[in-house]
Amino acid sequence: MTARILDGNALAQRLRADFKTRAEALAARGTRPGLAVILVGEDPASQVYVRNKVNACAQAGFHSVRIGYPADVDPQLVFARLAELNADPAIHGILVQLPLPKHFDSDAVLKAIAPAKDVDGFHAENVGALMQGHPRFIPCTPYGVMKFLADAGVDPRGKEAVVLGRSNIVGKPMAMLLLQASATVTVCHSQTRDLAFHTRRADILVAALGKARFVTADMVKPGAVVVDVGINRLPDGKLCGDVDYAAVSEVASAITPVPGGVGPMTITMLLANTLEAAERELR
Ligand code: GUN
């Protein structure tokens, strides 16, 4: 079997064309969707992510501001800026790029974002809303994965779904969304005994553990749908996912590549959430 390749760039392009039209409709009513992105420190990967987010906003006709701080900034300055952004009518979405430097209390920072502008969906109130089944903002990466599945015609209902990784950003919300879509969900992590036992049972396998080419062909059930959330840099500088793409493609029925899979969809869903926040304000 050679897996169908789920093309994140193509799906992202289709969705973003729709967002642009919706942004134009808002602009005609005097509102431009606005996103503020805060980056503390100079982590190279975070800098790339933030640049991509700001560029995606520009391409979709959104307003965006990038606010940078040195790694040793006094957290009070960031809290003060968040309070300003919370009150700024030109800003509909606020995102603080994670991870933050160690002297920050990340939970406190995320809680300082107005829940109605929390386009990452990381505020405790929004996490709770997702858990209760009436999400206000769905975290962008798992949201993108669900869009991928829907676009590929994969209905999670009744399927065995296995999520590798239990982070607040991907693993936990991913499991919750698959559960709400009526899958039977297993979450595996670094302390899971016999991980391959679980992965081999998966009709839908989502890898988000941050280990290059960790998922090998023998860990995958023939015909499974494999979604690779990982972005790892190999010693030769090339990017690769958490899945051994070449080998697993021979076993799976559908697979997302890295790059060009989940990555472009994550930013696309950030645009979706920002647009939604702006539209809600006019309702
Ligand atoms: N760091 C890695 N992924 C994300 C994300 O989706 N949002 C934020 N704010 N930081 C991240």
Residues whose N, C-alpha, C, O or C-beta is under 5 A from the ligand:
A	BS01	GUN	L95 V96 Q97 L98 P99 D120
